Amino acid sequence: MVDRLAAILDRLYARRFSDEDLAELRGVWRVLVRDFFQPRIRPEATVVDLGAGACLFINEVRAARRIALDANPDVVRRAAPGVEAVIVRDLSLDELPDASVGHFFLSHFLEHLTGPHAVLELLEAIFRKLEPGGTLLILQPNFRLEPRRYFDFVDHRVILTDASVVEALEVVGFELREVRARFLPFTSKSRLPKWPWLVALYLRLRPAQWLLGKQSFFVAARPRKGHGERVREPV
């Protein structure tokens, strides 16, 4: 049954993203990482991309150690040289020592879990694996901003908004460092052009993000002894 489900998911993702789509998205993510995500990542740290998929994020990041975790064995083929690809069978994160990770990255991941309890359990596991002061970066579709299309994807299970993600992070013990309720368009399958220069311009124009953004972005930290400042932008 497990092998049959894996085969179905492989067909699903192959249908969702063609080789041409992935080639285009690699250019998009090159700009996203360079202009937005990399300034939030310490180059001397260990970075873990959980649910790395096609490794669009982790392949572009500069870090002392880069780890791609995914249940799909295809992650080994997708990972760039220097990226450690690890096939995981569950979300315990036992492959990683406690307090060893500088940054975790989750992109379009939490909504695929089995329910709210699974979301909280995963966040607790990530909290344990982060070093004090380490951060979790989340890119997340926002049900509040796009309720009509949120379940257009058959593998979406959990309804999440910017408010519910913040609540989950805070109840686990994270400190919120940054919350952008409106960031990227809802899906990379949108009709908007994906030229790299246009992506770079979009990242510089906050009014465009307020107008078109249906994905939210969060940075949450495992606290040190003191408390950091929280930055929350207007919705």
N, C-alpha and C positions, 0 to 999 in steps of 0.2 A: 504493500500500500504506500509506504514512504517513497519507494523508487518511482511508482506511478505518479504520485503527486509531484515529485521533482521533475519528471518528464513533462507534465502539464505546465508547470511553471516555466520551464525552459521555452516551451512553445509560446507561452503568453508573452514573455519578455522579448523573444525574437520577433513576434508580431508587433509589439509596441515600439521597438527601436530597431530599425534596419541598420545595416552597416553604413549607409549614407547618413542616416540620422546621427549615428555615433560619431562619424567623422566631423559633422557640423558642430556637434556638442563639444567635441574636444577643443575646438577653437573658442567656443563660448566660455568653457571652464578655465581655459588658460588665462583669459582676461579676468574672470571672476576671482580666481585665486590670486593673481598678481596684484590686482587693484583693490580687492576688498578683504579676502580671507587672510592672505599672508601677513598683513600688518597686525593681525590679531593672534599670530602664532610665533612663538619664540623659535628661532632656527636651531637652537641648541637642544630643543626638547624632543621627546618621543611623541609622535602623532599617530593616533589610531583612527582609521576610517571604518566604522562599523556598518556592515551592509554595503561594502564598497562597490559591488556590482561591476560596472565597466571601468572602475578606478579613475573616473574623470577628475575627481578632486585630488586623491592621494598622489597620483602620478605627477601633478603639477606643484605640489607643496615642497618647499625647502625646509628640511628638518634633519636633525642628527640621525633619527631613526624613524622610518615610515612603515606602518603595518596596515595591511588591508585584510579585514575580516569579512568572510561571507560564507554562507552555506553552499553556494554554488561552486563546484570545482573549477568552473570557467574563470574564476578570479585569478588563478595561477597564470593563465594565458594573458589576461588583461593587464596584469601588474607590470609596470615599467621596471627596467633594471634598477636595483637598489631598493625596491619596495618588497617587503616581506609579505607574501600572500599566505594567509592561514585559513584553512577550511574549518568552520565551526559547526557543531551539531546542535548546540543549544546557546542560550544567552547568559550562561553563568559567568562567562569571561574568565574561566579558570585558566585559560592559556596565558593570562597576564598576571604578573605579581601585583600584590596590593601596593598602592601608593607609588606606582612606577611610571605613570603616563602623564605627560604634560598637557596634552590636548586630545579630546575625543571629538569626532565629527559625525553627526547624524543628518542625513539628507533623505527626506521622504521615507522615513523608516517607522516611526512610532505608530502611524495610522494603520500599519499592516499587522500589528500585534493582536492578540486574541481578545484583549479587553483592557479596561483601566488598571486592573491589578497587575497585568503583565507590563504595562507602561511603568508603573511605580517600581516593580521588581527590577526592571532593567536600569532605571535611573539610580536605584540603590547600588546595583552592581558597578555601574560606571563611577559613582561617588567613591566607592571603595578603591577602585583601581587608579583614580586620579591622585597625584601628589598634592599636598597642601598648596593652595594657590593655583592649581591646574584648572583648566577650563573645559567646559562642554559647549560646543557650537552646534546649534540645531537650526536646520532649514526645514520648514514645516508648512504644508498646505493648511489654510485657515478656513474651517467650516463656516465661521461667521461671515466671512467675506465672499464665499462662493458656495453657498449651500446647494444650489441647483446642479452643480457639476462635481461635487465632492465624491459622490459614489458612482461616477462614470467609469471608475476603475474597479474591476470585480474583486481585487484583492485588498481594497480599503475596508477596514473593519471598525476602527475606533474613531469616534467623532472628537476632534480636538480643535480648540480655538486658541487665540493668543492668551486669553484669561485662564483657560484650563491648563495649558502648558506651564504658565507661570505658577499656578497653584501646585501642580505636581512637583515642579522643581523646588519650590520653597518648602513643601512639606517633607521632602527627602533631606533637606538641609543645605541646599545650594544657596549661594548669594547671587542674585541677578546683577549682572554687570551691564547688559545691553538688551533692550527689547525694541525691535522694529516690527510693529504689527503689520505694516505694509512694506514689502520689500520687492520680491520678484513676481512676475506674472504667475498665474496659477500653475501652468504646466509648460514644459519645454516644447510641447507639441502645438503651441499657439502659432497663429499666423504671422506674428510679428517677425520682421527680419532679424537674423541672428548674426549679422556681420560683426566681427570683433570690434570695430571702431564704434559701432552703434551701442554695443554692450558697455563699452568704456564710458560713452557719453551718458547712458542711462544711469550708471552708478554714480555719476557726478551730479545728476539732476534729481534732487529729492522730490520736487513737485511731480515728476513723472512717476516716481515710485508710489506716491500717495494716490495717484490716479489709477495706475495699472497694477499695483502690487496686490496679490492675493495669497502670496506665501509670506509667512512671518519668519523672522530671524531672532535668535536668542543667543546670548553668551551668559553662561552660568558658571560660577567658580566653586570649587571646594574651599571653604574658608581657611584662612590662616588663623592665628590667634585673634587678630583684629578684624575689622569689618570694612569691606570696600564700599565704594559709592555705586549706587544703581542709576543707570541712565535709561530713561524710557522716553521714546519719542512719541509725538501725538499720533493717534490713529487716523 
